[in-house]
């Protein structure tokens, strides 16, 4: 555990080991026993550090989901996920498929052009077919799967490499509104039947991310992809209200910095850029050396806060590129004191009128992640 003033760094992100273990075990208790749990660590593990978080969850998870072949290769290079599937959820280019084959990454194929290119690849990595059941992002439409299945069954190399099929639920955020998810499920199972008729009877079927896991056990199938929940955050406020007494989630991330300077201000002084804040009484301010370059949204200007000595210090004026100014009137702050920049991502996102997914994911990857 670091001291309150780490001389080697003015800002760092702490990941709570016990919180991560708690979150995994909470899901393992509700996920169907036969279903595997794939940890979604795409986009730098939602800001938690790809290698740091994945190394921590490796002893629990049955596999990993990433956004790119590069992320999959980084996990393999770090000795993470040995013998486990690493599924690339995002777009992978034909130029990356040889590397995917080399590091045993499983890619996603979601359109006819990609499938045609895969037939012509020198080396074909394992792949899963992505079905678009309503999200209208990546994926084959269910009504086109008969011909896709025939293509795969008719090519010996594709037939050998096809290992799974999946879709993504668009609106699994509220147990009271299951209609769209049910329609997606039915469309997906129809696509699975088409593949089974073509001879693919042992594919890994997966449809549920964190929200889908929480809403219905029917969606667990052969595997589930848990992302935001493993980090201790809820997919939606509705599910937190509906299931908060049944599922224990503990936020794993705290983004910390230090007090870089403390000074007095007089009534009427302006704070920061563009004269957007003017103090109404004498007081004290502190300068914290993080800003929007580090990933702290400018939208938190004037409405966000940090914790110093357990007390909230509001951000005054604009969040600038490399620092913020906070009100420490009434807080005995001094140079070197710890300042918790993000202590409640869901609350901070609410204040800025945005998403906690975006807030944590955009914390600059250059900032050190520390397991505590």
C-alpha positions as CSV (number, residue, x, y, z in Angstrom):
1,X,0.0,0.0,0.0
2,X,1.3,3.4,-1.0
3,X,1.9,6.3,1.4
4,X,-0.3,9.3,1.1
5,X,2.4,11.1,-0.9
6,X,4.0,8.8,-3.4
7,X,7.1,10.7,-4.5
8,X,7.3,8.8,-7.7
9,X,3.9,9.8,-9.0
10,X,1.5,12.7,-8.6
11,X,-1.5,10.6,-9.7
12,X,-2.3,6.9,-9.8
13,X,-5.3,4.5,-9.9
14,X,-5.8,2.0,-7.2
15,X,-7.6,-1.3,-7.8
16,X,-9.0,-3.1,-4.7
17,X,-8.2,-6.8,-4.9
18,X,-10.9,-7.8,-2.3
19,X,-13.5,-5.8,-4.2
20,X,-12.7,-7.6,-7.4
21,X,-12.9,-11.0,-5.8
22,X,-16.2,-10.1,-4.1
23,X,-17.7,-9.1,-7.4
24,X,-16.6,-12.2,-9.2
25,X,-18.0,-14.4,-6.4
26,X,-21.2,-12.5,-6.4
27,X,-21.7,-13.4,-10.1
28,X,-20.5,-16.9,-9.8
29,X,-23.3,-17.5,-7.3
30,X,-26.0,-16.4,-9.7
31,X,-24.6,-17.6,-13.0
32,X,-25.8,-21.0,-14.1
33,X,-23.2,-23.6,-12.9
34,X,-22.6,-25.0,-16.4
35,X,-22.0,-21.5,-17.9
36,X,-18.4,-20.2,-18.2
37,X,-17.7,-16.6,-17.1
38,X,-15.6,-14.6,-19.5
39,X,-14.1,-11.5,-18.0
40,X,-14.5,-8.5,-20.4
41,X,-11.3,-6.5,-20.1
42,X,-11.5,-4.6,-23.4
43,X,-10.4,-0.9,-23.5
44,X,-7.8,-1.2,-20.9
45,X,-10.1,-3.2,-18.6
46,X,-12.6,-0.3,-18.5
47,X,-9.8,1.9,-17.3
48,X,-8.7,-0.5,-14.6
49,X,-5.5,-1.5,-16.4
50,X,-5.5,-4.4,-18.9
51,X,-2.6,-6.3,-17.5
52,X,-3.1,-5.4,-13.8
53,X,-6.8,-6.3,-13.7
54,X,-6.6,-9.3,-16.0
55,X,-3.7,-10.7,-14.0
56,X,-5.8,-10.4,-10.9
57,X,-9.0,-12.0,-12.3
58,X,-7.1,-14.7,-14.2
59,X,-7.4,-17.2,-11.3
60,X,-11.2,-16.8,-11.3
61,X,-12.3,-16.2,-14.9
62,X,-12.8,-19.0,-17.5
63,X,-11.7,-16.7,-20.4
64,X,-11.4,-13.1,-21.5
65,X,-13.0,-10.7,-24.0
66,X,-11.0,-7.9,-25.5
67,X,-11.5,-5.3,-28.2
68,X,-8.5,-6.0,-30.4
69,X,-5.9,-8.6,-31.4
70,X,-3.3,-6.3,-29.8
71,X,-5.0,-6.6,-26.4
72,X,-5.2,-10.4,-26.8
73,X,-1.5,-10.5,-27.7
74,X,-0.6,-8.3,-24.7
75,X,-2.4,-10.8,-22.4
76,X,-0.6,-13.8,-23.9
77,X,2.8,-12.0,-23.6
78,X,2.1,-11.3,-20.0
79,X,1.3,-15.0,-19.3
80,X,-2.3,-14.2,-18.7
81,X,-5.1,-16.6,-19.8
82,X,-2.9,-19.6,-20.5
83,X,-5.1,-22.4,-21.8
84,X,-8.1,-20.1,-21.9
85,X,-10.1,-18.5,-24.7
86,X,-9.4,-14.8,-25.4
87,X,-12.2,-13.5,-27.7
88,X,-11.7,-10.4,-29.7
89,X,-15.1,-8.7,-29.6
90,X,-14.2,-5.8,-31.9
91,X,-13.2,-5.5,-35.5
92,X,-10.0,-7.3,-36.5
93,X,-8.3,-6.7,-39.8
94,X,-7.1,-9.5,-42.1
95,X,-3.6,-8.2,-41.6
96,X,-4.0,-9.2,-37.9
97,X,-5.3,-12.7,-38.4
98,X,-1.9,-14.4,-38.6
99,X,-1.0,-12.8,-35.2
100,X,-4.4,-13.9,-33.8
101,X,-3.6,-17.4,-34.9
102,X,-0.1,-17.3,-33.4
103,X,-1.3,-16.1,-30.0
104,X,-4.4,-18.3,-30.1
105,X,-6.8,-15.4,-30.0
106,X,-10.4,-16.1,-31.1
107,X,-11.7,-13.4,-33.5
108,X,-15.3,-12.3,-34.2
109,X,-16.7,-12.6,-37.8
110,X,-19.7,-10.5,-38.3
111,X,-20.2,-9.9,-42.0
112,X,-20.0,-11.7,-45.4
113,X,-16.9,-9.6,-46.5
114,X,-15.0,-10.7,-43.5
115,X,-16.0,-14.3,-43.9
116,X,-14.9,-14.3,-47.5
117,X,-11.6,-12.8,-46.6
118,X,-11.2,-15.4,-43.8
119,X,-11.5,-18.2,-46.4
120,X,-8.6,-16.8,-48.3
121,X,-6.4,-16.2,-45.2
122,X,-3.1,-18.1,-45.0
123,X,-3.8,-19.1,-41.4
124,X,-7.3,-19.1,-40.0
125,X,-7.7,-18.3,-36.3
126,X,-10.5,-19.7,-34.3
127,X,-13.6,-17.5,-34.6
128,X,-17.1,-16.9,-33.3
129,X,-19.9,-15.7,-35.5
130,X,-21.6,-12.5,-34.3
131,X,-25.4,-12.2,-34.9
132,X,-27.2,-8.9,-35.0
133,X,-30.5,-9.5,-33.2
134,X,-31.4,-5.9,-32.8
135,X,-28.4,-3.7,-31.8
136,X,-27.7,-2.8,-35.4
137,X,-24.0,-2.8,-34.9
138,X,-21.8,-5.7,-35.9
139,X,-23.4,-9.0,-36.9
140,X,-25.2,-11.1,-39.5
141,X,-28.9,-10.9,-39.5
142,X,-30.6,-14.2,-38.2
143,X,-32.4,-14.7,-41.6
144,X,-29.0,-14.8,-43.3
145,X,-27.5,-17.5,-41.1
146,X,-28.7,-20.5,-43.3
147,X,-26.3,-19.4,-46.1
148,X,-23.5,-18.4,-43.6
149,X,-23.8,-21.9,-42.0
150,X,-23.6,-23.5,-45.5
151,X,-20.5,-21.5,-46.3
152,X,-18.8,-22.5,-43.1
153,X,-19.8,-26.2,-43.3
154,X,-18.6,-26.3,-46.9
155,X,-15.1,-25.1,-46.2
156,X,-13.0,-27.6,-44.1
157,X,-10.8,-24.9,-42.6
158,X,-13.7,-22.7,-41.6
159,X,-15.6,-25.7,-40.3
160,X,-12.7,-26.5,-38.0
161,X,-12.1,-23.0,-36.8
162,X,-15.7,-22.0,-36.0
163,X,-16.0,-22.4,-32.2
164,X,-18.9,-20.2,-31.1
165,X,-21.8,-17.9,-31.9
166,X,-23.0,-14.9,-30.0
167,X,-25.1,-11.7,-29.9
168,X,-25.4,-8.7,-27.6
169,X,-28.6,-7.6,-25.8
170,X,-29.4,-4.0,-26.5
171,X,-31.6,-3.1,-23.6
172,X,-31.0,-5.5,-20.7
173,X,-31.2,-2.7,-18.1
174,X,-34.5,-3.2,-16.4
175,X,-36.2,-6.5,-15.3
176,X,-39.6,-4.9,-15.8
177,X,-39.1,-4.4,-19.6
178,X,-37.9,-7.7,-21.0
179,X,-39.7,-7.6,-24.4
180,X,-36.9,-6.5,-26.6
181,X,-34.4,-8.8,-24.9
182,X,-36.8,-11.7,-25.3
183,X,-37.2,-10.9,-29.0
184,X,-33.4,-10.9,-29.4
185,X,-33.1,-14.2,-27.5
186,X,-35.7,-15.8,-29.9
187,X,-33.9,-14.5,-32.9
188,X,-30.6,-15.7,-31.7
189,X,-31.8,-19.2,-30.9
190,X,-33.3,-19.4,-34.4
191,X,-29.8,-18.6,-35.8
192,X,-28.3,-21.3,-33.5
193,X,-30.8,-23.8,-34.9
194,X,-29.7,-23.0,-38.5
195,X,-26.1,-23.6,-37.5
196,X,-27.0,-26.9,-35.8
197,X,-28.8,-28.1,-38.9
198,X,-25.6,-27.4,-40.8
199,X,-23.7,-29.7,-38.4
200,X,-22.4,-27.2,-35.8
201,X,-23.8,-28.8,-32.7
202,X,-21.1,-27.9,-30.2
203,X,-20.7,-24.2,-30.6
204,X,-20.2,-22.0,-27.5
205,X,-23.4,-19.9,-27.3
206,X,-23.3,-16.6,-25.5
207,X,-25.7,-13.7,-25.3
208,X,-25.6,-12.1,-21.9
209,X,-23.3,-9.3,-20.6
210,X,-23.7,-8.0,-17.0
211,X,-27.3,-6.8,-17.4
212,X,-28.5,-10.0,-19.2
213,X,-26.9,-12.1,-16.5
214,X,-28.8,-10.2,-13.8
215,X,-32.1,-10.2,-15.6
216,X,-32.6,-13.9,-16.4
217,X,-30.9,-17.2,-16.0
218,X,-32.3,-18.2,-19.4
219,X,-29.7,-15.9,-21.0
220,X,-26.7,-17.7,-19.4
221,X,-26.5,-20.4,-22.0
222,X,-22.9,-21.8,-22.3
223,X,-21.1,-18.7,-21.3
224,X,-21.6,-15.1,-20.1
225,X,-19.5,-12.0,-20.7
226,X,-19.3,-9.9,-17.6
227,X,-17.7,-6.5,-17.8
228,X,-19.0,-3.5,-15.8
229,X,-20.2,-5.8,-12.9
230,X,-16.8,-7.2,-12.2
231,X,-15.6,-3.7,-11.7
232,X,-18.3,-3.2,-9.0
233,X,-20.5,-0.9,-11.0
234,X,-24.1,-1.4,-12.1
235,X,-25.3,-1.5,-15.8
236,X,-28.2,0.8,-14.8
237,X,-29.7,2.5,-11.9
238,X,-32.9,0.5,-12.4
239,X,-31.1,-2.8,-11.9
240,X,-29.3,-1.4,-8.8
241,X,-32.6,-0.5,-7.3
242,X,-34.2,-3.8,-8.3
243,X,-31.4,-6.2,-7.3
244,X,-29.1,-4.2,-5.0
245,X,-30.3,-6.3,-2.0
246,X,-29.5,-9.5,-3.8
247,X,-26.2,-8.9,-5.6
248,X,-23.2,-7.4,-3.7
249,X,-21.1,-5.2,-5.9
250,X,-18.1,-3.2,-4.6
251,X,-16.5,-0.5,-6.8
252,X,-12.9,-1.6,-7.4
253,X,-11.4,1.7,-8.7
254,X,-10.2,4.8,-6.9
255,X,-8.3,7.4,-8.8
256,X,-6.0,9.4,-6.6
257,X,-3.7,12.4,-6.7
258,X,-2.2,14.8,-4.3
259,X,-2.6,18.4,-3.1
260,X,0.1,20.3,-5.0
261,X,-0.5,23.7,-3.6
262,X,-2.7,25.5,-1.0
263,X,-3.5,29.2,-1.0
264,X,-5.9,31.7,0.4
265,X,-8.4,33.6,-1.7
266,X,-10.4,36.7,-1.0
267,X,-14.1,37.4,-1.5
268,X,-14.6,38.4,-5.2
269,X,-11.5,36.6,-6.6
270,X,-12.0,34.7,-9.9
271,X,-10.9,31.1,-10.2
272,X,-9.4,29.5,-13.3
273,X,-10.0,30.1,-17.0
274,X,-12.7,32.4,-18.4
275,X,-13.7,33.9,-15.1
276,X,-16.4,31.2,-14.7
277,X,-16.2,31.0,-10.9
278,X,-16.1,33.9,-8.4
279,X,-15.7,33.2,-4.7
280,X,-18.4,34.8,-2.5
281,X,-16.3,34.8,0.7
282,X,-12.7,34.6,1.9
283,X,-11.4,31.0,1.9
284,X,-8.8,28.5,0.8
285,X,-8.2,26.6,-2.4
286,X,-6.0,23.7,-3.3
287,X,-4.5,22.9,-6.7
288,X,-4.7,19.2,-7.7
289,X,-2.3,18.2,-10.6
290,X,-4.8,16.3,-12.9
291,X,-7.0,17.6,-15.7
292,X,-8.8,16.6,-18.9
293,X,-5.5,15.2,-20.4
294,X,-5.5,12.7,-17.6
295,X,-9.1,11.8,-18.3
296,X,-11.0,14.0,-15.9
297,X,-14.0,15.3,-17.9
298,X,-14.3,19.0,-18.4
299,X,-18.0,18.5,-17.8
300,X,-17.2,18.2,-14.1
301,X,-16.2,21.9,-14.0
302,X,-17.9,23.5,-11.1
303,X,-20.0,20.4,-10.2
304,X,-17.5,17.6,-9.4
305,X,-15.6,17.2,-6.2
306,X,-12.6,15.3,-4.8
307,X,-12.1,13.8,-1.3
308,X,-9.4,15.3,0.9
309,X,-9.2,14.0,4.5
310,X,-12.6,12.3,3.9
311,X,-14.3,15.6,3.1
312,X,-15.7,16.7,-0.2
313,X,-13.9,19.6,-1.9
314,X,-15.8,21.0,-4.9
315,X,-14.1,21.7,-8.1
316,X,-14.0,25.5,-8.7
317,X,-14.1,26.9,-12.2
318,X,-12.9,25.0,-15.3
319,X,-11.2,21.6,-15.3
320,X,-8.1,22.6,-17.3
321,X,-5.7,20.4,-19.2
322,X,-3.4,19.4,-16.3
323,X,-4.9,20.6,-13.1
324,X,-8.0,21.5,-11.2
325,X,-8.7,23.9,-8.3
326,X,-10.9,22.8,-5.4
327,X,-12.4,24.5,-2.4
328,X,-10.7,23.4,0.8
329,X,-12.2,26.1,3.1
330,X,-12.8,24.2,6.3
331,X,-10.5,21.3,5.4
332,X,-7.0,21.3,6.9
333,X,-5.4,20.5,3.6
334,X,-1.6,20.7,3.1
335,X,0.9,20.0,0.3
336,X,1.2,16.3,-0.3
337,X,-2.1,15.3,1.1
338,X,-4.0,12.6,-0.8
339,X,-6.9,13.7,-3.0
340,X,-9.3,11.1,-4.3
341,X,-10.3,12.3,-7.7
342,X,-12.8,9.5,-8.5
343,X,-14.2,7.8,-5.5
344,X,-17.8,7.1,-6.8
345,X,-17.9,6.8,-10.6
346,X,-21.7,6.5,-10.8
347,X,-22.2,9.7,-8.7
348,X,-19.6,11.6,-10.7
349,X,-21.2,10.5,-14.0
350,X,-24.6,11.7,-12.7
351,X,-23.1,15.1,-11.9
352,X,-21.6,15.5,-15.3
353,X,-24.8,14.2,-17.1
354,X,-22.8,11.3,-18.6
355,X,-22.0,7.6,-18.3
356,X,-19.9,5.9,-15.7
357,X,-18.7,3.5,-18.4
358,X,-17.2,6.4,-20.3
359,X,-15.8,8.1,-17.2
360,X,-13.7,5.2,-16.0
361,X,-12.7,4.0,-19.5
362,X,-11.2,7.3,-20.4
363,X,-8.8,7.6,-17.5
364,X,-5.5,8.0,-19.3
365,X,-3.8,4.6,-19.8
366,X,-0.4,6.3,-19.0
367,X,-1.4,6.7,-15.4
368,X,-0.1,3.9,-13.2
369,X,-2.5,1.3,-12.0
370,X,-1.7,-0.2,-8.5
371,X,-3.3,-3.3,-7.0
372,X,-4.0,-2.8,-3.3
